[in-house]
Amino acid sequence: MYKNLQWKILAIVVVTALSIWAFTPPSRKVKLGLDLKGGVHLVLQVKTDDALKVETETAAEQLREALKTANVPYKDGPGTLTSFTIEGIPSANDPQFRALADEQVSTSFDRRQSGPGIYDFTMKPATVNRTRVDAVAQAQQTIERRVNELGVSEPTVQSYGSAGDQIVVQLPGVTDVAEAKKVIQNTARLEMRLVEAGPAPDQTTLLQPSAGQVPPGQEVMSGIGGDRANPITDWYLVRAVPAVTGNDLRNARSVVDEFGLPAVGFTLKSEGARKFGNVTSANVGRTLAIVLDGKVRSAPRIESAIMQTEARITGSFTQEEVAELSMILRSGALPASLTYLEERAVGPTLGEDSIRAGVRASIGGLILVTLFMLGYYRLAGFNALISMTLNLVILLGFMAYLGAAMTLPGIAGFILTIGMGVDSNVLIFERIREELATKKSARQAVAAGFDRVFVTIVDTHVASLIAAAFLFQFGTGPIRGFATTLFFGLLANVFTAVFVSRTVFEFVLSRKPAGEARLSV
């Protein structure tokens, strides 16, 4: 008997059993893509102008805050989407102003003096392009995290269109379209800002100490006051520059407050905790507003320096609102607003027809190939049938175990896998025929045939694997579905063509005496 033949057979049985277990039952274990299961197809446009506006306003506020800290007089001038103006700089403070401007905004904005004490700051073209690209990339990542939180199997979230500011989202199996759109588009921008005045019952009362004008570097925000049964609207005057933002969050989760009511607990990153500790230690006795999407949710008093990383948001929340808000905060805030350019529902009927047609094509192809192999290679054709069948079983087990979705192009990958299996078996069988023609024994011909064709099979499969990897990396949804099936099919084919097929030959030959061993190829 061949050496280690029992262990080889055991390995094949174990791999086959694990593969069958991985996709059984197929209706529950095999995930289907949008084209087979149905779902929602959305095309969104990222309003990158919003990101430019935020970048400009943030830079302007940082410079104003630095000027105020250094006691440099200034006035706000006109601004645009990518520019702002600082006026009224005394000539005596001009060197100090230039130094502060270089320190705060020189990396992203060009400075130009348009008059005595008047400076215009314009965003650099490279910064404009980078901000737009980053806004789309961040929006794509944020949407993908939110979609994953929804529990959608194999969603597709990727850039779309030639303009570079569109994102396509495909959600297989999603039925509540309105809820999905709400979660995707919600901004959930969390900020912590120092309160300069308030709460007040209306804006007139709030701005009365400042003669009805909003002081530079400050902003008016509304909030919810009163108790939970009778909420009222309060008004706050807060710092324009937040002390801590949602970007400083590490995690968010549903908790309960001291009254046993739903609240949102969050954990800050180390840098966020440091900033939180600095602002609370420098402002003991003042009020810190916790702002969510431009609304003051709560405004606790800073009793002492807070160096811990844990905090929470309380307010008039329901349990459902807390769960949704926690999920959105965990996924991060969108850098810009979104608009829906296309919304299309895909029904499952087309998918069912495609699955039936794909299964019929696969079985039909397998039968025709088997008949050809039996007619041309005689009994060795059964070896090819076993090898190709196990190839498909292992491929399906791979897909189910790793959670990869089966798509219509993926079915085409299954059929291509049959072709790859035939190609590998033809190479092996022809090589064995050549060895038999040199008057070698059956055992010697099988060993030499597999050994000499092994490098060729590995070489062709490695080249195909590289092509599949590139298709997956740079292709769109359907192309990636095809690449996924092709990739796992190639791996399975190397195992079945080289290991399984050789083991079958060795098992058949081991059942015959050495002098009587014959091979029908």
C-alpha positions, -999 to 999 in steps of 0.1 A, spaced: 0 0 0 12 35 -7 29 53 21 5 75 42 -25 67 19 -48 62 49 -39 97 62 -45 112 28 -79 96 25 -87 108 61 -77 143 52 -99 144 21 -129 130 42 -123 156 69 -121 185 44 -152 174 26 -172 169 58 -162 203 71 -171 219 38 -205 203 38 -211 213 74 -201 249 65 -229 254 40 -256 231 54 -284 241 53 -277 263 22 -308 284 27 -294 297 60 -256 294 56 -251 307 21 -255 345 19 -269 360 -13 -260 393 -28 -283 421 -39 -288 406 -74 -300 373 -60 -317 382 -27 -331 415 -35 -327 447 -15 -320 484 -19 -296 502 -43 -288 538 -34 -266 564 -50 -256 593 -27 -238 625 -34 -215 640 -8 -218 677 -5 -181 684 -4 -187 721 -1 -199 714 35 -165 700 43 -147 731 28 -170 754 48 -162 735 80 -125 736 72 -126 774 66 -147 782 97 -125 760 119 -93 777 107 -109 812 112 -120 804 147 -87 789 156 -70 821 145 -95 843 163 -91 823 195 -53 827 193 -56 865 187 -80 868 216 -56 849 239 -27 871 228 -48 903 232 -44 913 196 -73 936 185 -91 925 153 -124 926 134 -142 900 114 -143 906 77 -163 890 48 -158 853 40 -166 827 14 -166 790 11 -128 788 10 -117 822 24 -120 845 54 -108 880 62 -94 895 94 -95 933 96 -85 960 121 -50 948 130 -30 977 145 3 983 128 20 978 162 6 943 164 13 934 128 44 912 134 26 894 162 -4 888 140 17 874 112 35 850 136 2 838 150 -13 834 115 18 814 103 14 792 134 -23 786 131 -33 784 94 -3 787 71 -3 750 62 -37 752 46 -43 789 37 -24 815 17 -23 850 33 -25 882 14 -26 918 27 -53 937 9 -50 969 29 -38 985 61 -45 960 88 -66 938 64 -56 903 56 -73 878 33 -68 841 39 -76 817 9 -75 780 11 -47 765 -10 -58 746 -41 -41 714 -29 -60 717 4 -93 722 -15 -87 690 -35 -75 671 -4 -105 682 16 -130 671 -11 -113 637 -16 -111 632 22 -147 641 27 -159 615 2 -135 588 17 -145 596 52 -182 595 43 -177 562 26 -160 547 56 -187 561 80 -215 548 59 -199 514 57 -195 513 95 -231 523 100 -244 497 74 -223 470 92 -240 481 125 -274 474 108 -263 437 104 -266 437 66 -248 407 51 -222 416 24 -232 453 18 -215 472 -10 -203 507 -2 -179 522 -28 -172 554 -48 -192 558 -79 -193 581 -110 -167 602 -128 -172 632 -106 -157 615 -76 -183 628 -51 -208 599 -53 -212 567 -33 -232 537 -43 -247 516 -14 -262 482 -19 -280 465 10 -291 429 3 -322 418 21 -331 452 35 -368 457 38 -370 489 59 -357 514 34 -367 545 54 -348 533 85 -317 525 65 -317 559 48 -322 576 82 -292 558 97 -270 564 67 -277 601 64 -279 611 101 -249 634 109 -247 629 147 -221 656 153 -211 656 190 -193 686 205 -185 699 240 -185 737 242 -180 761 270 -211 782 278 -206 820 279 -242 828 288 -275 810 294 -297 793 297 -323 819 287 -359 816 277 -353 834 244 -326 849 222 -335 885 231 -329 879 268 -297 859 260 -281 886 239 -293 916 261 -259 920 279 -242 922 245 -266 948 230 -284 921 209 -252 911 190 -234 878 191 -199 885 203 -170 874 181 -159 837 186 -193 828 201 -225 812 188 -262 810 198 -276 775 203 -310 762 214 -315 734 239 -341 713 256 -348 724 292 -375 717 318 -384 682 329 -391 652 307 -429 656 309 -429 693 300 -398 701 279 -391 738 271 -366 755 247 -336 771 263 -310 793 246 -273 793 252 -244 814 241 -214 791 236 -179 792 224 -177 787 186 -147 764 189 -156 731 206 -133 719 233 -139 682 224 -156 667 193 -170 634 182 -136 626 166 -122 622 201 -147 594 209 -134 558 213 -168 542 219 -205 549 226 -231 526 242 -266 526 258 -266 532 296 -290 545 322 -286 577 342 -290 581 380 -328 580 376 -328 547 357 -336 565 324 -320 558 290 -288 577 283 -258 575 260 -224 567 276 -192 573 257 -155 568 262 -129 593 250 -96 585 233 -64 594 252 -60 627 233 -97 636 239 -94 628 276 -64 651 278 -83 679 261 -113 672 283 -91 673 314 -75 706 304 -107 724 297 -124 712 329 -94 721 351 -92 756 336 -129 763 338 -140 750 372 -174 766 381 -184 772 345 -210 753 325 -200 729 297 -226 723 270 -229 689 254 -240 696 219 -255 670 195 -262 681 159 -263 718 168 -286 713 198 -276 715 235 -286 682 250 -273 689 285 -252 716 302 -236 703 334 -216 725 358 -179 718 360 -174 711 397 -138 700 394 -112 689 369 -124 657 352 -95 635 341 -115 603 334 -123 590 300 -159 581 307 -189 605 303 -225 603 293 -253 623 276 -286 626 293 -319 641 281 -353 632 269 -344 600 251 -363 568 244 -346 535 245 -348 533 207 -333 567 203 -304 559 226 -296 527 207 -296 545 174 -276 575 187 -250 552 202 -246 533 169 -242 565 150 -217 579 174 -197 547 173 -195 549 135 -184 585 135 -199 617 122 -204 623 85 -180 651 72 -206 665 49 -243 663 41 -257 637 16 -283 638 -10 -299 608 -27 -295 608 -65 -310 573 -71 -330 548 -51 -340 515 -66 -355 484 -50 -344 451 -64 -370 423 -60 -360 387 -52 -379 371 -81 -351 378 -105 -327 363 -80 -346 331 -77 -347 327 -115 -310 334 -117 -302 309 -90 -322 282 -108 -305 290 -141 -271 291 -125 -276 257 -108 -289 242 -141 -259 256 -160 -234 242 -134 -250 208 -133 -253 207 -171 -217 218 -176 -205 192 -151 -224 164 -168 -212 173 -203 -176 176 -191 -179 143 -173 -192 126 -204 -163 140 -224 -137 129 -198 -152 94 -197 -152 91 -234 -117 104 -239 -99 92 -208 -121 62 -201 -122 51 -164 -98 79 -154 -127 103 -162 -143 92 -129 -113 106 -111 -119 139 -128 -156 138 -118 -147 132 -81 -121 160 -83 -144 186 -98 -173 177 -75 -152 180 -44 -138 213 -59 -174 228 -60 -182 214 -25 -150 229 -10 -156 262 -28 -192 265 -15 -179 256 20 -153 284 17 -179 309 7 -203 300 35 -177 298 63 -161 332 54 -196 348 50 -189 359 14 -221 366 -6 -231 346 -36 -239 369 -66 -249 363 -102 -213 369 -114 -203 345 -86 -223 318 -102 -203 325 -134 -172 320 -112 -186 285 -102 -189 275 -138 -154 288 -146 -141 267 -117 -154 236 -135 -134 247 -165 -103 252 -144 -107 218 -129 -110 202 -163 -79 221 -175 -58 208 -145 -70 172 -150 -63 173 -187 -27 184 -179 -22 156 -154 -38 129 -176 -19 138 -207 14 138 -187 6 104 -173 -1 91 -209 33 104 -219 50 86 -190 31 53 -199 43 56 -235 79 53 -222 70 18 -209 69 29 -172 47 10 -148 14 25 -138 27 35 -103 58 51 -118 37 69 -145 13 84 -119 41 95 -96 61 111 -125 30 127 -140 19 144 -109 54 155 -99 63 170 -132 30 188 -138 28 202 -102 49 233 -110 29 241 -141 -4 239 -122 9 261 -93 23 286 -117 -10 290 -137 -30 292 -105 -8 318 -88 -11 340 -119 -49 336 -119 -50 343 -81 -31 376 -87 -56 385 -114 -85 377 -90 -69 398 -63 -67 428 -86 -103 423 -97 -114 423 -61 -94 453 -52 -103 476 -81 -136 462 -93 -171 472 -86 -197 451 -68 -205 425 -95 -168 422 -105 -158 417 -68 -184 389 -65 -169 371 -95 -134 377 -81 -143 362 -48 -157 330 -63 -127 327 -86 -102 332 -58 -116 305 -36 -123 282 -66 -86 284 -76 -75 275 -41 -99 245 -40 -88 234 -74 -51 232 -65 -61 209 -36 -84 186 -56 -63 184 -88 -30 178 -71 -39 161 -38 -74 144 -43 -68 132 -78 -35 117 -70 -49 100 -39 -77 84 -60 -51 70 -85 -30 57 -56 -60 41 -39 -71 23 -71 -35 11 -78 -30 0 -42 -59 -25 -46 -39 -45 -72 -7 -65 -70 23 -46 -82 28 -68 -112 -8 -66 -123 -15 -28 -118 -29 -13 -150 -41 22 -156 -68 32 -181 -60 67 -192 
